[in-house]
Amino acid sequence: MAFTGCSSVAEDGSEVVQIRERLFIQQCNNIYLNPAEYMDKTIRMEGLFTTGGFNGGEGCAIYRRTPGCCGDDGQVGFEIAYSGEQPQENDWIAVEGTFAIEEKNAKKHLVLHVSKLDIKEERGAEFISE
């Protein structure tokens, strides 16, 4: 069984998975390793917004900075699809949405389809290590 972090039930009866600051990296990694476990769940998380691609990809993403190969240059998070008003680069956002697997350039990508996005004044930890 996949590690779901902190989960609850939404008004529509679907399971909600909250990706929290503590164990953020582990929760995200588990989703990448076990995507089928999360396809029917609502995901809630906060992080930095970027339009400049994510981990070599294209498009928008929500992420946090992590240790990497050359110091503090790592990133963990998800590519997002959102049709509302776009936040500014490095805005702190809170999102809610569901995952889909999409094919781009003959490769499959896990994409968080965002149904709700809020720009937050109060920021969480931009750099995380767990």
NULUMDO-782457 format. One record per atom (N, C-alpha, C, O): x, y, z; residue number from 1. Coordinates in steps of 0.001 Angstrom, whole numbers. Example, Ala and Ser with C-alpha at 12.3 -4.5 7.8 and 13.67 -1.06 7.14 Angstrom:
13190;-5690;7800;1 $
12300;-4500;7800;1 $
13200;-3300;7800;1 $
14236;-3319;8465;1 $
12850;-2250;7080;2 $
13670;-1060;7140;2 $
12900;30;7870;2 $
13409;1138;8039;2 $
//
This chain:
846;-1188;0;1 $
0;0;0;1 $
878;1233;0;1 $
1911;1260;670;1 $
491;2234;-727;2 $
1266;3461;-856;2 $
1133;4324;389;2 $
97;4316;1054;2 $
2173;5055;693;3 $
2158;6025;1779;3 $
1412;7253;1289;3 $
1845;7899;334;3 $
295;7585;1927;4 $
-523;8692;1457;4 $
-380;9942;2286;4 $
-1100;10911;2044;4 $
508;9966;3244;5 $
651;11163;4063;5 $
-580;11340;4913;5 $
-1041;10390;5545;5 $
-1106;12507;4940;6 $
-2291;12813;5721;6 $
-3469;12865;4770;6 $
-3492;13697;3863;6 $
-4452;11990;4958;7 $
-5591;11999;4058;7 $
-6881;12230;4830;7 $
-6963;11990;6035;7 $
-7884;12705;4099;8 $
-9206;12956;4650;8 $
-10207;12704;3536;8 $
-9845;12207;2469;8 $
-11464;13046;3782;9 $
-12497;12834;2781;9 $
-13105;14180;2403;9 $
-13461;14978;3271;9 $
-13222;14424;1097;10 $
-13820;15663;590;10 $
-15336;15582;655;10 $
-15900;14519;915;10 $
-15994;16714;417;11 $
-17456;16774;435;11 $
-18088;15793;-547;11 $
-19161;15253;-280;11 $
-17426;15559;-1687;12 $
-17983;14648;-2687;12 $
-17679;13182;-2392;12 $
-18037;12303;-3176;12 $
-17017;12914;-1258;13 $
-16711;11544;-855;13 $
-15367;11031;-1325;13 $
-14962;9933;-944;13 $
-14666;11800;-2142;14 $
-13354;11355;-2623;14 $
-12290;11543;-1540;14 $
-12415;12392;-657;14 $
-11268;10744;-1634;15 $
-10168;10845;-678;15 $
-9282;12034;-1036;15 $
-8964;12252;-2205;15 $
-8890;12794;-26;16 $
-8015;13951;-194;16 $
-6669;13620;424;16 $
-6595;13212;1583;16 $
-5610;13796;-346;17 $
-4247;13592;155;17 $
-3586;14955;280;17 $
-3470;15689;-701;17 $
-3156;15288;1483;18 $
-2473;16554;1762;18 $
-972;16274;1769;18 $
-480;15531;2618;18 $
-251;16867;825;19 $
1202;16741;811;19 $
1732;17856;1692;19 $
1635;19034;1349;19 $
2277;17483;2799;20 $
2698;18443;3817;20 $
4183;18757;3694;20 $
4933;18075;2995;20 $
4579;19810;4395;21 $
5971;20246;4379;21 $
6901;19155;4920;21 $
7951;18874;4343;21 $
6499;18556;6023;22 $
7299;17472;6601;22 $
7080;16223;5744;22 $
5938;15840;5492;22 $
8133;15606;5309;23 $
8140;14424;4441;23 $
7654;14720;3027;23 $
7173;13820;2339;23 $
7773;15957;2592;24 $
7344;16386;1260;24 $
8032;15566;170;24 $
7375;15070;-745;24 $
9342;15426;267;25 $
10095;14685;-749;25 $
9622;13240;-811;25 $
9383;12710;-1896;25 $
9486;12599;347;26 $
9068;11203;383;26 $
7660;11030;-189;26 $
7406;10071;-917;26 $
6748;11942;130;27 $
5386;11838;-399;27 $
5381;11987;-1919;27 $
4728;11212;-2617;27 $
6102;12974;-2427;28 $
6160;13166;-3883;28 $
6797;11961;-4568;28 $
6296;11490;-5589;28 $
7885;11467;-4017;29 $
8538;10296;-4605;29 $
7600;9098;-4638;29 $
7571;8355;-5619;29 $
6833;8907;-3569;30 $
5906;7784;-3526;30 $
4831;7908;-4608;30 $
4424;6908;-5199;30 $
4379;9120;-4862;31 $
3385;9327;-5913;31 $
3977;8979;-7276;31 $
3312;8342;-8092;31 $
5231;9394;-7533;32 $
5873;9050;-8804;32 $
6076;7543;-8943;32 $
5967;7002;-10043;32 $
6368;6868;-7842;33 $
6595;5421;-7887;33 $
5298;4621;-7966;33 $
5294;3504;-8484;33 $
4207;5174;-7465;34 $
2928;4471;-7391;34 $
1780;5343;-7907;34 $
808;5554;-7182;34 $
1864;5850;-9130;35 $
856;6808;-9592;35 $
-565;6250;-9599;35 $
-1511;7000;-9357;35 $
-739;4976;-9866;36 $
-2087;4399;-9918;36 $
-2804;4537;-8576;36 $
-4032;4616;-8537;36 $
-2058;4566;-7487;37 $
-2647;4694;-6152;37 $
-3265;6080;-5931;37 $
-4044;6258;-4995;37 $
-2934;7056;-6768;38 $
-3339;8445;-6535;38 $
-4265;9013;-7603;38 $
-4694;10160;-7483;38 $
-4582;8258;-8630;39 $
-5349;8788;-9753;39 $
-6751;9250;-9378;39 $
-7248;10208;-9968;39 $
-7390;8618;-8440;40 $
-8762;8984;-8073;40 $
-8823;9822;-6805;40 $
-9891;9975;-6212;40 $
-7697;10360;-6390;41 $
-7644;11131;-5153;41 $
-7423;12605;-5452;41 $
-6769;12964;-6431;41 $
-7974;13445;-4600;42 $
-7740;14881;-4684;42 $
-6438;15173;-3953;42 $
-6241;14717;-2827;42 $
-5560;15922;-4579;43 $
-4259;16266;-4006;43 $
-4273;17734;-3604;43 $
-4720;18591;-4366;43 $
-3782;18018;-2402;44 $
-3613;19393;-1935;44 $
-2159;19575;-1535;44 $
-1572;18736;-851;44 $
-1589;20697;-1979;45 $
-201;20971;-1628;45 $
107;22448;-1827;45 $
-647;23171;-2479;45 $
1224;22887;-1256;46 $
1711;24257;-1431;46 $
3144;24214;-1908;46 $
3880;23266;-1631;46 $
3534;25255;-2632;47 $
4909;25360;-3088;47 $
5107;26561;-3995;47 $
4227;27411;-4133;47 $
6268;26614;-4601;48 $
6626;27679;-5530;48 $
6036;27399;-6909;48 $
5926;26245;-7324;48 $
5661;28454;-7607;49 $
5151;28338;-8970;49 $
6265;28682;-9944;49 $
7025;29625;-9726;49 $
6357;27909;-11021;50 $
7319;28222;-12081;50 $
6700;27944;-13444;50 $
5865;27053;-13605;50 $
7137;28738;-14420;51 $
6730;28519;-15811;51 $
7913;28055;-16643;51 $
7751;27732;-17819;51 $
9088;28017;-16056;52 $
10300;27748;-16803;52 $
10659;26292;-16970;52 $
11827;25967;-17184;52 $
9693;25415;-16879;53 $
9996;23997;-16978;53 $
10358;23447;-15621;53 $
10716;24191;-14708;53 $
10265;22156;-15498;54 $
10484;21499;-14221;54 $
11242;20208;-14461;54 $
10775;19326;-15182;54 $
12406;20102;-13857;55 $
13230;18896;-14012;55 $
13389;18503;-15474;55 $
13234;17337;-15837;55 $
13698;19482;-16298;56 $
13937;19215;-17711;56 $
12686;19201;-18572;56 $
12771;19007;-19785;56 $
11529;19402;-17963;57 $
10284;19396;-18720;57 $
9921;20790;-19204;57 $
10739;21709;-19179;57 $
8692;20925;-19640;58 $
8184;22196;-20121;58 $
6935;22541;-19333;58 $
6369;21685;-18653;58 $
6506;23779;-19421;59 $
5239;24162;-18821;59 $
5363;24622;-17383;59 $
6450;24950;-16908;59 $
4232;24641;-16700;60 $
4142;25148;-15334;60 $
4320;24014;-14323;60 $
4099;22842;-14627;60 $
4725;24401;-13120;61 $
4919;23399;-12068;61 $
4770;24032;-10699;61 $
4897;25245;-10533;61 $
4498;23185;-9727;62 $
4562;23528;-8319;62 $
5683;22685;-7734;62 $
5746;21477;-7963;62 $
6572;23328;-6975;63 $
7736;22589;-6498;63 $
8320;23250;-5256;63 $
7912;24338;-4850;63 $
9285;22556;-4672;64 $
10124;23114;-3612;64 $
11565;22762;-3933;64 $
11847;21788;-4631;64 $
12463;23570;-3412;65 $
13894;23346;-3633;65 $
14396;22305;-2644;65 $
13929;22227;-1508;65 $
15366;21500;-3104;66 $
15898;20398;-2303;66 $
17398;20279;-2528;66 $
17948;20918;-3426;66 $
18068;19454;-1706;67 $
19458;19149;-2016;67 $
19536;18494;-3394;67 $
18656;17721;-3771;67 $
20582;18805;-4133;68 $
20751;18238;-5465;68 $
22165;17729;-5651;68 $
22883;17497;-4678;68 $
22561;17559;-6884;69 $
23881;17023;-7181;69 $
24993;18037;-6927;69 $
26135;17666;-6654;69 $
24651;19306;-7019;70 $
25677;20353;-6910;70 $
25354;21341;-5790;70 $
25579;22542;-5941;70 $
24837;20852;-4686;71 $
24469;21729;-3580;71 $
22976;21766;-3407;71 $
22334;20722;-3286;71 $
22410;22965;-3394;72 $
20985;23141;-3168;72 $
20237;23405;-4467;72 $
19393;24299;-4523;72 $
20538;22633;-5517;73 $
19958;22887;-6834;73 $
18896;21876;-7250;73 $
18522;21826;-8422;73 $
18406;21071;-6314;74 $
17384;20091;-6636;74 $
15990;20695;-6593;74 $
15785;21780;-6049;74 $
15038;19980;-7174;75 $
13629;20372;-7162;75 $
12786;19122;-6995;75 $
13120;18057;-7515;75 $
11695;19263;-6266;76 $
10712;18181;-6186;76 $
9327;18799;-6223;76 $
9071;19812;-5572;76 $
8440;18187;-6986;77 $
7078;18680;-7134;77 $
6457;18058;-8363;77 $
6824;16952;-8761;77 $
5507;18772;-8972;78 $
4759;18213;-10093;78 $
4493;19255;-11165;78 $
4306;20439;-10883;78 $
4482;18783;-12396;79 $
4000;19600;-13497;79 $
2509;19823;-13263;79 $
1808;18915;-12815;79 $
2022;21027;-13563;80 $
604;21300;-13372;80 $
-39;21790;-14662;80 $
612;22382;-15523;80 $
-1328;21526;-14765;81 $
-2161;22064;-15846;81 $
-3226;22907;-15166;81 $
-3973;22421;-14316;81 $
-3288;24182;-15551;82 $
-4221;25109;-14917;82 $
-4701;26102;-15959;82 $
-3895;26682;-16686;82 $
-6018;26301;-16036;83 $
-6562;27181;-17067;83 $
-6971;28554;-16540;83 $
-7470;29377;-17307;83 $
-6772;28818;-15259;84 $
-7127;30118;-14700;84 $
-6024;31140;-14888;84 $
-5072;30921;-15637;84 $
-6167;32264;-14194;85 $
-5163;33314;-14250;85 $
-3841;32794;-13693;85 $
-3794;32242;-12593;85 $
-2790;32972;-14446;86 $
-1487;32417;-14086;86 $
-783;33265;-13029;86 $
-715;34487;-13156;86 $
-260;32619;-11986;87 $
532;33349;-10987;87 $
1845;33855;-11586;87 $
2211;33486;-12702;87 $
2539;34688;-10845;88 $
3861;35166;-11243;88 $
4912;34124;-10873;88 $
4701;33313;-9971;88 $
6022;34152;-11562;89 $
7149;33274;-11259;89 $
7521;33406;-9780;89 $
7636;34518;-9263;89 $
7707;32282;-9109;90 $
8100;32179;-7694;90 $
7015;32612;-6718;90 $
7298;32748;-5528;90 $
5773;32837;-7177;91 $
4679;33045;-6236;91 $
4517;31780;-5400;91 $
4784;30676;-5873;91 $
4080;31949;-4160;92 $
3778;30803;-3297;92 $
2304;30462;-3533;92 $
1428;31302;-3334;92 $
2040;29228;-3957;93 $
677;28846;-4297;93 $
221;27630;-3484;93 $
1024;26794;-3068;93 $
-1070;27567;-3280;94 $
-1731;26389;-2726;94 $
-2633;25864;-3829;94 $
-3411;26622;-4408;94 $
-2537;24567;-4127;95 $
-3329;23996;-5208;95 $
-4115;22792;-4716;95 $
-3793;22160;-3710;95 $
-5158;22512;-5475;96 $
-5960;21308;-5276;96 $
-6278;20779;-6657;96 $
-6656;21540;-7548;96 $
-6125;19473;-6841;97 $
-6403;18903;-8149;97 $
-6250;17399;-8160;97 $
-6088;16769;-7115;97 $
-6301;16829;-9355;98 $
-6173;15383;-9530;98 $
-5120;15092;-10592;98 $
-4855;15920;-11464;98 $
-4530;13918;-10508;99 $
-3474;13529;-11437;99 $
-4021;12884;-12706;99 $
-5086;12266;-12709;99 $
-3266;13047;-13767;100 $
-3489;12342;-15023;100 $
-2112;12033;-15608;100 $
-1144;12750;-15358;100 $
-2040;10981;-16371;101 $
-803;10660;-17084;101 $
-1004;11089;-18529;101 $
-1940;10654;-19200;101 $
-102;11955;-18996;102 $
-187;12500;-20352;102 $
1071;12141;-21117;102 $
2155;12025;-20545;102 $
910;11969;-22412;103 $
2059;11669;-23264;103 $
2509;12937;-23974;103 $
1717;13617;-24626;103 $
3795;13243;-23833;104 $
4396;14396;-24491;104 $
5749;13971;-25039;104 $
6565;13394;-24320;104 $
5979;14253;-26289;105 $
7248;13898;-26937;105 $
7585;12425;-26739;105 $
8726;12070;-26442;105 $
6575;11572;-26907;106 $
6705;10119;-26804;106 $
7101;9650;-25400;106 $
7586;8530;-25241;106 $
6902;10486;-24393;107 $
7179;10105;-23001;107 $
5938;10377;-22169;107 $
5189;11317;-22439;107 $
5727;9552;-21160;108 $
4592;9742;-20262;108 $
4997;10651;-19110;108 $
6077;10515;-18535;108 $
4092;11591;-18784;109 $
4322;12556;-17712;109 $
3143;12524;-16748;109 $
1988;12429;-17163;109 $
3445;12603;-15475;110 $
2422;12731;-14450;110 $
2115;14215;-14295;110 $
3012;14998;-13981;110 $
869;14613;-14506;111 $
479;16012;-14477;111 $
-652;16194;-13466;111 $
-1626;15442;-13461;111 $
-504;17201;-12615;112 $
-1545;17540;-11656;112 $
-2482;18554;-12311;112 $
-2084;19689;-12575;112 $
-3715;18151;-12572;113 $
-4718;19041;-13161;113 $
-5365;19813;-12018;113 $
-6107;19254;-11211;113 $
-5072;21093;-11967;114 $
-5456;21944;-10848;114 $
-6863;22488;-11040;114 $
-7169;23111;-12057;114 $
-7710;22246;-10056;115 $
-9075;22778;-10074;115 $
-9198;24019;-9200;115 $
-10129;24808;-9357;115 $
-8256;24187;-8281;116 $
-8283;25349;-7385;116 $
-6844;25793;-7136;116 $
-5987;24972;-6809;116 $
-6579;27086;-7290;117 $
-5249;27643;-7071;117 $
-5389;28965;-6329;117 $
-6133;29849;-6755;117 $
-4676;29095;-5226;118 $
-4664;30337;-4454;118 $
-3229;30804;-4305;118 $
-2341;30010;-3997;118 $
-3002;32091;-4523;119 $
-1696;32697;-4259;119 $
-1697;33113;-2797;119 $
-2586;33833;-2343;119 $
-691;32650;-2067;120 $
-638;32879;-623;120 $
379;33966;-294;120 $
1434;34062;-920;120 $
41;34775;696;121 $
983;35774;1220;121 $
2031;35101;2095;121 $
3225;35373;1976;121 $
1566;34218;2979;122 $
2477;33519;3891;122 $
3092;32339;3155;122 $
2390;31506;2581;122 $
4414;32285;3184;123 $
5137;31239;2464;123 $
5570;30146;3439;123 $
5856;30404;4608;123 $
5608;28952;2933;124 $
6158;27838;3689;124 $
7652;27746;3436;124 $
8264;28697;2949;124 $
8232;26618;3762;125 $
9668;26403;3551;125 $
9926;26180;2059;125 $
9461;25200;1477;125 $
10669;27099;1455;126 $
11005;26957;39;126 $
12030;25841;-177;126 $
11998;25147;-1193;126 $
12935;25677;784;127 $
13948;24620;715;127 $
13596;23580;1766;127 $
13389;23899;2937;127 $
13532;22317;1321;128 $
13224;21220;2226;128 $
14263;20119;2048;128 $
14924;20033;1013;128 $
14394;19286;3062;129 $
15387;18211;2965;129 $
14807;16858;3338;129 $
15548;15877;3414;129 $
13503;16777;3571;130 $
12893;15470;3852;130 $
11580;15296;3149;130 $
10942;14251;3282;130 $
//
